[in-house]
Amino acid sequence: MITIKQAVTAYRKMNAKSLPPLTAVCQALTAIDQQLDASLHQLEQNDKHWRDGLLQSQQLVFELMAMTDATSVEGERLLTLYIYANQTLVTASLKADVDAILEAQAIVRSLHTDWHHAKKKQVHTTYI
């Protein structure tokens, strides 16, 4: 018999496979931002699990890296930015560095704004 957790996991995997790429990217960036918020709050509260959000954020950044086509100049730059964000998360994790978390979060928020704008523009041009 399948458990609820297994069903949810299977649903998420199928949903992720069927999402348009821009939607998937925006959702990943939103999830990263939320995880970083949680880590900051937990770090403030001296919660020993504060690194969990950083690790989940790194996993999502790795997924974004895998989705990036680095054969173009823009793709190369984006991949470099993802690598930098990941390195910043590693620094944050090793040093309990709030400033590094905030820097990674600023990168993620900026990327989310840009991708969200691109997604809206794509939808508008598709229907015009």
Secondary structure per residue as TSV (DSSP state, phi and psi in degrees):
chain	resnum	aa	ss	phi	psi
A	1	M	-	360.0	139.9
A	2	I	-	-84.2	137.4
A	3	T	-	-83.9	165.3
A	4	I	H	-62.0	-40.8
A	5	K	H	-62.2	-41.6
A	6	Q	H	-65.3	-39.3
A	7	A	H	-64.8	-43.4
A	8	V	H	-62.9	-44.1
A	9	T	H	-60.7	-45.7
A	10	A	H	-62.6	-42.0
A	11	Y	H	-61.5	-45.6
A	12	R	H	-62.4	-40.0
A	13	K	H	-64.1	-45.0
A	14	M	H	-66.7	-39.3
A	15	N	H	-63.6	-43.0
A	16	A	H	-63.5	-37.0
A	17	K	H	-69.7	-27.1
A	18	S	H	-97.2	-3.7
A	19	L	S	-73.5	143.3
A	20	P	-	-62.1	144.8
A	21	P	H	-53.8	-43.4
A	22	L	H	-64.8	-35.3
A	23	T	H	-66.8	-43.4
A	24	A	H	-61.6	-42.4
A	25	V	H	-63.6	-47.1
A	26	C	H	-61.8	-41.5
A	27	Q	H	-65.4	-40.3
A	28	A	H	-63.7	-43.6
A	29	L	H	-65.5	-37.2
A	30	T	H	-63.9	-43.6
A	31	A	H	-64.2	-39.9
A	32	I	H	-61.5	-47.1
A	33	D	H	-57.6	-44.6
A	34	Q	H	-63.7	-40.7
A	35	Q	H	-65.4	-39.2
A	36	L	H	-67.6	-38.8
A	37	D	H	-58.8	-45.4
A	38	A	H	-62.5	-42.5
A	39	S	H	-63.1	-42.3
A	40	L	H	-61.3	-45.4
A	41	H	H	-63.2	-44.5
A	42	Q	H	-65.8	-37.6
A	43	L	H	-64.2	-41.9
A	44	E	H	-59.2	-36.9
A	45	Q	T	-87.9	5.4
A	46	N	T	56.6	34.0
A	47	D	-	-77.2	127.4
A	48	K	T	-67.4	-10.1
A	49	H	T	-96.1	14.5
A	50	W	H	-61.8	-25.3
A	51	R	H	-76.7	-17.9
A	52	D	H	-56.8	-44.4
A	53	G	H	-64.6	-34.2
A	54	L	H	-67.0	-42.1
A	55	L	H	-65.1	-41.9
A	56	Q	H	-65.0	-37.5
A	57	S	H	-63.1	-43.1
A	58	Q	H	-61.4	-41.8
A	59	Q	H	-59.7	-42.1
A	60	L	H	-67.8	-37.5
A	61	V	H	-63.1	-40.1
A	62	F	H	-62.0	-38.5
A	63	E	H	-64.2	-40.6
A	64	L	H	-64.5	-38.8
A	65	M	H	-60.4	-42.7
A	66	A	H	-65.3	-28.8
A	67	M	H	-81.5	-12.3
A	68	T	-	-84.6	129.4
A	69	D	-	-89.4	103.0
A	70	A	T	-88.9	18.1
A	71	T	T	-82.5	-13.0
A	72	S	S	-105.8	164.9
A	73	V	H	-62.2	-42.5
A	74	E	H	-64.2	-42.5
A	75	G	H	-63.7	-39.6
A	76	E	H	-62.0	-43.7
A	77	R	H	-64.6	-41.7
A	78	L	H	-64.2	-44.2
A	79	L	H	-60.6	-41.5
A	80	T	H	-61.7	-39.6
A	81	L	H	-66.2	-41.8
A	82	Y	H	-62.0	-41.1
A	83	I	H	-63.4	-43.2
A	84	Y	H	-63.0	-43.6
A	85	A	H	-60.1	-41.5
A	86	N	H	-63.9	-44.5
A	87	Q	H	-62.3	-36.3
A	88	T	H	-65.4	-39.2
A	89	L	H	-65.9	-36.8
A	90	V	H	-63.3	-46.4
A	91	T	H	-58.2	-45.6
A	92	A	H	-59.0	-41.5
A	93	S	H	-69.6	-41.0
A	94	L	H	-71.6	-33.9
A	95	K	H	-111.1	3.1
A	96	A	T	49.9	49.4
A	97	D	-	-95.6	103.2
A	98	V	H	-61.0	-40.5
A	99	D	H	-61.8	-37.3
A	100	A	H	-67.5	-39.3
A	101	I	H	-62.6	-44.7
A	102	L	H	-63.6	-37.3
A	103	E	H	-65.4	-45.3
A	104	A	H	-61.7	-40.7
A	105	Q	H	-65.0	-38.0
A	106	A	H	-63.4	-40.8
A	107	I	H	-61.9	-47.6
A	108	V	H	-62.1	-43.6
A	109	R	H	-66.0	-39.9
A	110	S	H	-63.7	-45.1
A	111	L	H	-62.9	-41.0
A	112	H	H	-61.4	-43.9
A	113	T	H	-59.8	-45.7
A	114	D	H	-64.6	-45.9
A	115	W	H	-67.3	-38.4
A	116	H	H	-63.7	-41.0
A	117	H	H	-62.2	-44.5
A	118	A	H	-62.8	-39.2
A	119	K	H	-64.5	-45.3
A	120	K	H	-63.1	-41.2
A	121	K	H	-65.3	-39.1
A	122	Q	H	-65.1	-41.0
A	123	V	H	-65.4	-42.6
A	124	H	H	-65.2	-41.4
A	125	T	H	-73.0	-27.3
A	126	T	H	-67.6	-37.2
A	127	Y	H	-96.9	-0.6
A	128	I	-	-88.5	360.0
